[in-house]
Amino acid sequence: MFKGLTNDEEYQLESEGAHDASKFKILELNGQIEKGKGILASLENLDYTRKRFERFVKMEYALTGLEVIEYDGNRISLCIKTYVPEVEMAEQNHELAVELLDGTLELKNAEIFPNDVYIAEITDAAQSIAHRISLLPMPEKTSLEWFVQRVQEKIVLRTLRKSLVKAASKSRHFIEYVDKDEIIIAHLVDGVEACIKASPGWPITSSPLKLLSLKASSQSSKEVTFSFLCKVEERVNSLDVQVCQNLSTFVDAIEEIFTQRMRIEIQSDSSIDK
């Protein structure tokens, strides 16, 4: 016959049940605490990684002058900071708006702001490279990398050339630089205009400048013939390489040769008249 539990036994069972429930609750809380610790550790690691990445990006920007300021699908905006020592306005800041071929890092199109650097030829070349790279299984460098490097080099060259052109301008003649054609135009005495070609890499490399043409103004055209100008061009382009490497020296030499040849022409005409 079943015998009921005494009051003491019922109390003991209730106590054991409450104890088991408490243990279960404690284990559940411990599990939540451990889970929370894991999440916190992950967040701390993520924050550390983010801060480390931000420091790396800042360091990379300081070293390369490049920073991604916007990335949206196949469009990237890059900030380019270029520092050219020992020139006026040594720090040049530009933004490149780049469009990529879908699903790649190959250049499709690009614009630069401010638009004071001519990059159309570099863009065309990069587009051609992108086509060739697309045929390779594992290209060593993307056309975007190549393009950005060439643009940075072009900014440096343009800055140096503009600085040298400004320094070479004197009161008796004015000199200007046309970046699109990489041409230096020197306005000399008697309205004569000298068109000078900047060789690739000049002035960073020791490549010489070349006189492309001389043009006389309408006021002096009666005295200056085409044959005369050709003789001056020939004489100028036969100068020593050292003379042709320095813009100021080269422009002075052009002006001096022009003046000397003009004097000889005048003396020759005077002798014929006599």
BELPESUL-V227726 format. One record per residue. N is the residue number from 1. RES is the residue in one small letter. BURIAL is # if it has 9 or more other C-alpha atoms within 8 Angstrom, else .. Layout:
[[N & RES & BURIAL] [N & RES & BURIAL]]
This chain:
[[1 & m & .] [2 & f & .] [3 & k & .] [4 & g & .] [5 & l & .] [6 & t & .] [7 & n & .] [8 & d & .] [9 & e & .] [10 & e & #] [11 & y & .] [12 & q & .] [13 & l & .] [14 & e & .] [15 & s & .] [16 & e & .] [17 & g & .] [18 & a & .] [19 & h & .] [20 & d & .] [21 & a & .] [22 & s & .] [23 & k & .] [24 & f & .] [25 & k & .] [26 & i & .] [27 & l & .] [28 & e & .] [29 & l & .] [30 & n & .] [31 & g & .] [32 & q & .] [33 & i & .] [34 & e & .] [35 & k & .] [36 & g & .] [37 & k & .] [38 & g & .] [39 & i & .] [40 & l & .] [41 & a & .] [42 & s & .] [43 & l & .] [44 & e & .] [45 & n & .] [46 & l & .] [47 & d & .] [48 & y & .] [49 & t & .] [50 & r & .] [51 & k & .] [52 & r & .] [53 & f & .] [54 & e & .] [55 & r & .] [56 & f & .] [57 & v & #] [58 & k & .] [59 & m & .] [60 & e & #] [61 & y & #] [62 & a & .] [63 & l & .] [64 & t & .] [65 & g & #] [66 & l & #] [67 & e & #] [68 & v & #] [69 & i & .] [70 & e & .] [71 & y & #] [72 & d & .] [73 & g & .] [74 & n & #] [75 & r & #] [76 & i & #] [77 & s & #] [78 & l & #] [79 & c & #] [80 & i & #] [81 & k & #] [82 & t & #] [83 & y & .] [84 & v & #] [85 & p & .] [86 & e & .] [87 & v & #] [88 & e & .] [89 & m & .] [90 & a & #] [91 & e & .] [92 & q & #] [93 & n & .] [94 & h & #] [95 & e & #] [96 & l & #] [97 & a & #] [98 & v & #] [99 & e & #] [100 & l & #] [101 & l & #] [102 & d & .] [103 & g & .] [104 & t & .] [105 & l & #] [106 & e & #] [107 & l & #] [108 & k & #] [109 & n & #] [110 & a & #] [111 & e & .] [112 & i & #] [113 & f & .] [114 & p & .] [115 & n & .] [116 & d & .] [117 & v & #] [118 & y & .] [119 & i & .] [120 & a & .] [121 & e & .] [122 & i & #] [123 & t & #] [124 & d & .] [125 & a & .] [126 & a & #] [127 & q & #] [128 & s & .] [129 & i & #] [130 & a & #] [131 & h & .] [132 & r & .] [133 & i & #] [134 & s & .] [135 & l & .] [136 & l & .] [137 & p & .] [138 & m & .] [139 & p & .] [140 & e & .] [141 & k & .] [142 & t & #] [143 & s & #] [144 & l & #] [145 & e & .] [146 & w & #] [147 & f & #] [148 & v & .] [149 & q & .] [150 & r & #] [151 & v & #] [152 & q & #] [153 & e & .] [154 & k & #] [155 & i & #] [156 & v & #] [157 & l & #] [158 & r & #] [159 & t & #] [160 & l & #] [161 & r & #] [162 & k & #] [163 & s & #] [164 & l & #] [165 & v & #] [166 & k & #] [167 & a & .] [168 & a & #] [169 & s & #] [170 & k & .] [171 & s & .] [172 & r & .] [173 & h & #] [174 & f & #] [175 & i & #] [176 & e & #] [177 & y & #] [178 & v & #] [179 & d & #] [180 & k & .] [181 & d & .] [182 & e & #] [183 & i & #] [184 & i & #] [185 & i & #] [186 & a & #] [187 & h & #] [188 & l & #] [189 & v & .] [190 & d & .] [191 & g & #] [192 & v & #] [193 & e & #] [194 & a & #] [195 & c & #] [196 & i & #] [197 & k & #] [198 & a & #] [199 & s & #] [200 & p & .] [201 & g & .] [202 & w & #] [203 & p & #] [204 & i & .] [205 & t & .] [206 & s & .] [207 & s & #] [208 & p & #] [209 & l & #] [210 & k & #] [211 & l & #] [212 & l & #] [213 & s & .] [214 & l & #] [215 & k & .] [216 & a & #] [217 & s & #] [218 & s & .] [219 & q & .] [220 & s & #] [221 & s & #] [222 & k & .] [223 & e & .] [224 & v & #] [225 & t & .] [226 & f & .] [227 & s & .] [228 & f & #] [229 & l & #] [230 & c & .] [231 & k & .] [232 & v & #] [233 & e & #] [234 & e & .] [235 & r & #] [236 & v & #] [237 & n & .] [238 & s & .] [239 & l & .] [240 & d & .] [241 & v & .] [242 & q & .] [243 & v & #] [244 & c & #] [245 & q & #] [246 & n & #] [247 & l & #] [248 & s & .] [249 & t & #] [250 & f & #] [251 & v & #] [252 & d & .] [253 & a & #] [254 & i & #] [255 & e & #] [256 & e & .] [257 & i & #] [258 & f & #] [259 & t & .] [260 & q & .] [261 & r & #] [262 & m & #] [263 & r & .] [264 & i & .] [265 & e & .] [266 & i & .] [267 & q & .] [268 & s & .] [269 & d & .] [270 & s & .] [271 & s & .] [272 & i & .] [273 & d & .] [274 & k & .]]
